[in-house]
Amino acid sequence: MAQSVTKTKAHTLHFSYDEDDSCALTTLINDVRYHVMVDPNELKKSREKPLYYEYLDKISALREAEEREEELAEEQQARVHRGKAKSKNKSRESSEGSDSKDSGVDVTADGDDDEFVEDDQEDEEVGEDLDQDSASAGLELRNWILGALADITKTDAPPNREPEESTLYEWYHGPTYFYSMQITNGELSPQLLETTTELEAKIEALVPRLKMPKYIQNYNLPWLNPNDLIVQSEVSMPPPAHPGQVIHKSTGTVYFFKPVVPSQPDSVKREIHILRKLETLNLDIKFPSLLGFVSLCTSKTQAMGMLLQNIRYPTPLTKLLRSSVDAGARAEWSRKSEAYIKTLHEHGIVWGDAKADNFMVDAESELWIIDFGGSYTEGWVDPEISETVEGDRMGLEKIQTALADPEGGTVDNVVRETASTLFVTERSADEEVTREEKRKRAESEVGEGMVEDASARKRRKSDTLAS
């Protein structure tokens, strides 16, 4: 009897490649961290060349897809600048005209499916798909690497492995297995490397950190040491994977950890500023309060991330855009979403990334608004009106249309299913899944197959276009 093939999720912590077509993947599998390096010159040493050429095809497909998308991003950025310049000129010409305009609901953005799926592109000719996006090409390459690790992870990271309690510091600084990809007897063969200071530095570089300006340092908010916070759950979307709920050892206070993005300091500072402003205004809006920062060890200037109010049992609004969801509840969320946006605008606050993903519904069906970092998501807001009142209204209109008629085709499925799991830790029924429970559940889900969580690939494409 053929043995059924099951699968496990592999959370991508980091992936990069260089001009020489070498690449490196850092991944977390059942709490075990791996860093795998692929050097085409090493693969080329094998007498058997098929895997060497296969690798070159895959990384070339990724590079070409990214180049196409970079060109598109540049075009969109030019549209943004033209649109905002036009908007400024228009506002100078007339201060009494209409301050809004109708917009269609022509939604064309790529989305993702939060459910785990297999990569089903095996029958396609590698490198021949001119329409392949970078997210799909990247996923294909990473799964190619992960496939070579399957036998190793069965031993080192089995799904029934007892989870170890870890602090936030330990989560980012835990032991890592370093491998170099080789070809042995015509098969990919990862070779374990001795840990060196240079290799450890690669992992240390992945720890989020951002120096905060003086005015943020002076906020009357606690800076907690990462060694004093216990990780209770993890978040895989948006990538990279990171700790989610954390609990303070001494007080038992539960927070949601949102890591800083070092490459986007303005976005981080924008969100902090708006959250503080909302706190002082005391508006009738549900949002996760900023409760503190996680320091980089004992630093009082560099932060690893923000500590936000934890939302209990959150569900992204995108997951509730279904006709099976009570119509009365959908109508109430529509009313509140409009009221929230109107209130923000009345107080000079632009939400920025207006989309259903950035509304959460808690266990009591209360609507929360999240993510004030700005930017935009293709399909919800046109790039030329991103981070404007007009952009907020465009996103709101699409949200309300989808709430009123989920099955009417007014919002494309591929856009509806782009839910970020920010604030969402894995849940089963009405109970949050702890790391130990997650491992037990995984025992029945994981066997020989292993592929990366495919939901990450579409998010990467959106992030590329939005940055």
N, C-alpha and C positions, 0 to 999 in steps of 0.2 A: 504494500500500500504506500503510495507516495506521501511523503511527509509534507504537510502544508507549510507554506512559508509565511511567517508573520513579520512584523516590522517594529522598529522602535524609533523614537525621535532623537535626532542629534542636533543640539542647539549650537548654532554658529556663534562663536565669540568674536572671531576676526578672520578675514580672508583678504589676501593681497597677492599681487604679482608684480614683476618688474620688467624692465626693457629686455632682459635676456630670456623671458618666458619662464623664469622660475616662479613658483608660487608657494604660499604657506597657508595652511588652514589650522586655526585653533578652534577646537570644538569641545563641548561638554556633553558627555554621555553617561547618564545615571550617576551624576555627581563626580565623574572622573574626567579630568582634563587631558586632552591630547593636543600636541602641536606637531603637525606633519609637514615636512618640506619636500617639494618636488623640484628637482633640478634636471632639465632635459639632457644636460651633458652626462649625468649619471645614467639615465635611461638609455642613452645612445650607446653606452659601453656594452650593452647586451648584444649578442650575436643575432638574437631574434628581435626584429624591428617593429612588428605590428603595434605593440603597446606604446612604443616611442612615438610612432606616427599618430596613433590615436590621441595621445596626450596633446601633440602639437595641433591637431585638428580642433580639439576642444578649447584650448586656450586661445587659438586664433579666432574661433567663433565668438568667444567672449570679448576679445579686444575689438573686433570689428563691430560688434553690436554696441559696445560702449562708445565707440567713435561716432556711430550714427546718432546715438542718443545725445551725445555732447553737442553735435551740430544742431539738433532739434532744441536742446536746452538754450543754446545761444540765441536761436531765433525767438524763442519764447521770452527770454530776458530782454531782448530788444523790443518786443511788443510791450513788455511791462514798462520799460522806460518811456516809450512813445505814449502809452496810455496814460501814465501818471503825469507826463508833461502836458498832454492834452487836457487832462482833468484840471491841472493848475491854471492853465490859460482860460479854461471855461469858467472857473470859479471867479477869476478876476473880471471877466466880461459881464457876469450876471450873478448877483447875490440873492435875487428874488425868484429865480426860476425854480422849476421842479428839481428836488434833490434826489430823485430816484428815477429808475427806468425799468420797464418790464424786461424780463429775460426769458428765453426759452428754456426748456428742460432737456436740451440735447446733451445727454451724458455719454461721454465716450471713453472715460478713463479705465485703465485696467485695474482689476481688483484682485482679491485673493479669497481663498476659502480657508477659514480657521480650522477646518477638519484636516487631519493628516491624510495625505494621498500619496500614492506611488508615482514616481516619474514614469510616464508611459510613452516616452519618445524614443524607445529603443529601436524602432523600425525605421526611424528617419535617418537619412544620410547625413552623417556628422559633417558640419561645416557647409552644407549645401543650402540650408534654410536661410535665405536672405532676409526673411521677416522675423527671424528669431530675436527676441529682445535679450538684453544683457542679464535680466533676472533669470530667464530660462537657461541661458547659456552658462551662467554662473552656477546654477543649481545642478546642471548636468555634470559640470566639472567637479563640483564638491562631492556629489554622490559617487562619482568615479573613484575619488580618493577614499571616501568612507567605505566603499565596498571592499577595498583592500584591507581595511581595519577589522572587518567583521569577525574573523576568528580570534583576533586579539581581544576585542571587547567582550566576547563571550566569556573569557577567563577573567579579565581585569575589571570589567564593568557589567556584570550580569544584572538583569532587571530585578532579581531577588536580593541584590546586595543590600545589607542593612545600612540605611543612611546614617551618617554621622552628623551630630549637631555641629554647626559651624557659625562662627561670628561673621559679620560682614567683612571684616579684614581677612579672615581665613578663606572666605568664598573667593575673593580676588587673588589671594596669595597661596592657595592650596597647591599641593604637589602636582607636577605636570610630567607626563610621559612624552619625551621628544623622539620623533622618528624621522628617518630619511627614506624616501621611496626608492626602491631598487627593483630590478627585474631578475628573477631567479627561475630557471627552468620554464621560461615563457609565461610566467605569472608575476603580477605585482607582489612585491615582498617588502613590507615596511621593516626597516632595520632600526632597532632601539639604539639611541645615542646616549652617551654619558652626559649627564647634566653639567653644564658649564656656566660660568658667570655671564657670558655673552648670551646664552640661550635664556637664562633666567631674566635677563634684561628685556627680552622680547615680550615676556609675560607681564613684567612690571609696567611696560609701556602701555598696556591695555587697561590699566587701572584709571578710571575717570578722575580727572582733576582739573580744577580751574581756579585761578587766583581771583578772589572777589575784590571789587573796588572798596575803598574805605567806607563809603556810605552804607554798603551792605554789611560790612564787618561791624558797623556800629548799631545795627538793628538789635533791639532787645529780644534776641532769640538765642536759644542754646545751640552750642556747637558740640555734638556728641562724638565721642571716639568710636571708630568702627569696631574696636574690640569689645565694646559694651553693648553691641546690638546683635541679637541672634536672628539668623535668617529663618523665616517660617515658610516662605514660598518663593517661587521664581516666576519670572515673566519672560516669555519667548518672543513676544511681539510688542512694539516694533524691535527688530534686531538692533544691536546685539542683545542676546539674552542677559538678564541681570536679576539680582534679588528683587523681590516685590515687597511683601509684608515682612517687617522686622519688628522685634520686640525688645524693649530696653530691659537689660538684666535687672537693674535695681528697682525700677518703678513698675515694670510690667506693662508700660504703655506701648500700644501697637501703632506703628506708623506705616505709611507707604513710602518706600524709598524710590526716588526718581533721580537717576544719575545725571550729572551734568554732561553736556556734549562739548568737549574742548574746542572742536572746530566751529562751534556756533555760539560764541560768547554773548553776542548781542541778543540771540533768542533766549538764552538762559536769563540774562539780566532783564529782558522785557517781561518774562513770566514772573520773576520775583517782584518786580516793580508793580505789576498789575495785581498780583495776589495781595501784596501789602496795602495797596490802595483800596481794594475791595474790603479788606478787613476793617479799615478805618471808616469806610462809608456806611457799613452796616446795612447793606441793601437786602431786599427780599429775593435773594438768589442763593441757591445751593451750589457751593463750590468747595473744593478741598483746601482747607486753610493751610498756609505755610507755618509749620510748627517748629522748624529748626533746620540745621544743616548737619551733615556728616563731615567732620574734618578729615583731612588727609593725615591720619595718625594724630599727632598732637598739634598740628598746625592750626592757627587761628586766622590764616589768610587764604589757604587753599582748601577748597571744598570738593569732596567726592560726589556730593549730591544733595538734594533737598529732602527733608522729611515732611511729608504731607499728611493731612488728615486721611485716615484709612476709610474707604467706602466699603461698607459691609455688603457682600454678595452683589457686586455690580454686574450689570449686563449692558454691553454697548447697545445704543439705540438701533444701530444697524441690524442687530439680531432680532429686533422686535418689529421690523417693517414687514409684517406678514398679516394677511387677512385673518388668520387664526387667532391673532392677539385681539383682545377685547377692544371693540371700536371706541367705547367710552374712554378707556385708558389712553388709546392713541390720540383721541381728541384733546384730552387733558395735557398730554405731553406736547402736542402742537401749540396749545394755548400758552403753556409755560415757556416753551422755547422762544416764542415770539415776545413774550413779556420780558424774558431774560435779556434778549438782544436789544430790545427797546430801552430797557433800564440801563444797560451798559452804554449805549449811545448817548443817552440823556446826561450821562456823567463823563462824557468825553473818552470812553474806552472802546477801542476796536478789538473785537475778539481775535480776528486774524484768520485762523485756519478753520473756517466755518464748514462743518460737515457733520453728518449724523454720528460718525465715529467718536466725536468729541462731546457727545452727550452720553451720560451713564444713567441707568435706572437701577435704584437700589432695591433691597428686599421689600420695602414698603411702597414700591412703585413711585418713589420720589425721583424727580429728574435733577441730575447734577450736570453742570457745565465744567469742562476740564480743558487743559492745554491752552495756555495763553502765550505760547512762544512765537506765534505768528506764522508766516509763510502761507502756503496754500496747497490744496490737493487737486490735481487735474481732474476735471469732471464735476467738481463741486463749485469751484470758483474760477473764473477766467483769470489768467496770470496778470493781465494788465490792470486788474482792479483788486489785486491781492492786498491784504492788510488795509482795506478801506471800508468805510461804512457801506458803500455800494456792494463790495465783495461780501460782507456779512449778510446783506439782504439777499444776495443771489443764493448763497448757501442755505439760508433760512427758507427761502421759497421752495427749494428742492426738497429740503427735509419735510416741510409741511405737506407738500404734494405727495410724497411717498407715504407719510402717515395717513393721509386721507384716502389714498387709493394704492395700497401696496402691490396689488396684482395688475394694475392698469397699464403697466409698461411706461409710466411717466418717469421712473428712475430705473435705469438699466441695472440688471442683476449684478453685472460685474463691478458696478460702482457701489451698490448697496453692500456687497460683501467685501468691504475693505476695512473691517473693524479692527482697530488697534486693541490690543489687550492690556493697554496701560490701565492700571488699577484692577485688572482681571487676573486673578490667580485661579488655577485649575479648580473646578468645583464639580461635585457629584451630588445630584438631587439638591437638597437645601443645605448641604453641609460643605464647608470649604475643605479641600483636600490638602492635608499636610504632606510633607515630603515622605513620611513613612507610609501613609496611605497610598500615595502616588506610586511608590515602589511596589506595594502589594498588588495594586491594580495592573501595573505594567507586566507582572509575571504572566498574565494570561494573554498579553498583547504582543510580547516580544519573543522572537525566535531567531531564525536564521537571517531574515532580511533586515536591512538597515538602510534607511535613507533619511536625508535631512527633511525637516518640516517644510513642506512645500509652500506654506503660507508666507514664508519669508521672502520668496522670490518676487512676488508682485510688489511688496512694500519697498524693496530695494529700487525698483524701477520708479515708483512714485517719488521716493526720496531723492533720486538722481535728478529728476525733472524739477523738483521743488527747491533744490539747493542752489 
